[in-house]
Amino acid sequence: MKTLIIGANGKIGKILSKKLKKSHHTPVAMVRKESQKADFNNAGIETILADLEEDFEHAFEGVNTVVFTAGSGGHTGPDKTHLVDRIGAKKAIDLAVKKNIQQFIMVSALGADASPDKWPDSMKHYYEAKADADKHLMQSGLNYTIIKPGRLTDDQGTNQVLLDVEIPRANLQIPRTDVATVIEKSLGQEHLYQQSLELLSGDTPIDDAIARLN
């Protein structure tokens, strides 16, 4: 199965690319700049040069599944967030529909589906963009899986998570490595289609957490 990773040069994208390379999946790393290709090519990972703010339909040729883990970041200004997290994501979803992609995994954000009055003012534009993209995906007719992690850290992964439609808010963070593992394990899992899942660090092994959703 060939998987296009949109946002491959981000922290989650880099980890995921390497994980998929070691699995039965074939990653295709979508990057914006020629200079970003070397690290992936050196690892034997196919790259495709494309920009979310331009026409990137060519990146979808020959792929079966798509992971959207691109993001402007919660501290980016509204203009860039709008272009990447909303418009870029919605363009990717529309292209996935056009190309009959088998599964679309969206990395969203914990709280994106909350009432807008719960969003901090400083990040309201970020959550609005994420919520709009998630809604567009859910209405697209695609086999989607939305993963909504809490605060991302660079801590070593534990392979232990909380993963469900709704989870307790005891621990509001999760290592990026564990997010990447959840994405990897979610690819091709038909029982995760049409699911929007919250994700935090917990005490359940990732394989078991995914199996429990069956």
N, C-alpha and C positions, 0 to 999 in steps of 0.2 A: 504494500500500500504506500503510495507516494503522498507525502504530506507537505503542503506549503506552509511555512512558518512566517507570518507577517509580523515584523518586529523582531526578527531573528538577532539583530545586533544589540538588543536590550539584554538585561541580565537574565531574565527568565528564558528569553529566546535562545541565548547562547547555551544555557544549561540543557534546555530541551533538545536542541539540535544534536548535541553530543549524546544524549540519552537515546534518541531515536536512531542515531547512527549505529549504536550497539544492539539495537533491537531488530525485529523483522520489518520495521517500517523504514522507508527511505525519505529522509528529510530534504527539503529544498528551502534554503535560507534566502529569504527576500531581504535585500539590503539596499540602502539609498545611494551609497557611494562606492566607487571602484576600490577605494582604499580599504573598505570594510570586508572585501572578499577574501583577502589572503588567509586570515585565521581559519575560515571555514574550509577553504580549498586545501590548506595544509592538513586538515583533519579528514580529508576525503569527503567533505560535505558539498554537494552541489549548491551553487548560488545562482540567484537571478537578480539582476539590477532593475529596480523599480521604485517608484516614489508614490506614496499614498496621495500626494497633492497633485499628481499628474495622472496620465492614463497608464494603468498598470494591468490591463487585461491580459497581456502576454504572459504574466506570471502564473496564470491559471492553467496554461496549456499542459496537459498530461498529468495533472495531479488529481488525486481521489478525495483527499480531505484537506481542510484548512484549519489552522490555528491562528487566531488573531490575538496577539499579545503585544501589539504596538500601543504606545500611549505617550502623551505629551508630559504626563506627570501631574500630580495634584497641585504643584506649585507653579505651573506654567500659566501664562496669561490666558484670558478667555479666547483670544483670537486663535492661538495655536491649538488650544484644546478643542475648539470647534472644528478646526480643519482636520485634525488627526483622530480624535476620539469619537467624534460624531460623524462628520462628512466622510472621512477615510474609511471608518468602519462600515458605514451604510453602503458605500461604493463597493467594498469587498463583499458584503452580503449579497448585493444585487448581481455581482459577477458570479458568485457561487451558485446563485439560482440559474443564471444563464448557462453555466457550464455543468449543471447537474452534479454538483459536488455531493458526495455521499454523507459527509458529516462536517459541521462547522462548529468548532469549539471557540467560544469567546471568553477571554479573560476580562472580567468586569471588575467590580469592586463591592465589597461588603457594604451594605447600606444604600446601594444605588436604587433599590426598589422601595426605600423608605419614603415616608411623607416628606415633601420638600422642606417643611418647617423643622425637620430633624437635622438637616444638612448645615454644617458650619458655613457662615457667610463667605469665609475665605476660600472655600472649596465648592461652593454651590455650582459654579459653572462646570466643574469637573463631574460632579454627580449628575447634573442635568444631561451632559453629553453622554455619559455611560448609560443612564436610564433610557435615553432616546434610542441609542444604538441597540440596546438589549430588546426594547419593544419592537424595533424594526426587524430584528432577527426572529423574534417569536412569531411575528406575523408573516414571515417570508415563505413558509411552507417547507423550509429546509429541515433536515434532521440536525437539530442544534443541541449543544450542551453548553450552558453558561456556567462558568465557575467564578464565584465571587469571593476572593480571598480578602482577609483582613490586612492589617499593616504588614508590609513586606519587610523582611530582614535578610541580612547576608549571613546569618548564623548557619552552622552546619545542620543539614537536614536530619530529622529524627525518624522519618518514615511513620510517624504517629500523628493522626489528624482527627479532627471533627469534620464530617462531611455529610450534609443533609440539606433538605429543602429549607429547613430552619434549624439553627443550632444555638445552644447557650452562648452568651457573650462573656464567658469567664476569662478567656485569654484572647486578646484582640490582635494577635500577631501570628505570623507563620513564615518560616524560611522560604526563600524563593526556590530552593532546591526541592522542597516538598511540593510546592505548587507545580513545578515542572514534572515531578513524578506522577502527580494526580492527572495531569494532562496526558502524559504518555499512557498511563493505564486506562484512560477514558476513551482513547481512540479505538473505534470499532466496536465499542460496547453498546449494542442496540438498546439495552435497558436504560441507558442514560440519555437516549434521544428524547427531545422535548422536555428536558430537565433543566431547572435553574437551581444551582446548588451553592450554599454558603460553605466556606472553607476556612478553618482555623487550626492551629496546633491542638492536638488532643492526645488521647491514649489508645486509639484504635489503629492497628496497622493499615496502611493504605489499601492493600488488596482486600482486606476484610471490610473496610469502610465502603468500598465500591461494590463489593458482592452483596452487602446488606441492602443496597438500594434496589436490588432485583425484585 
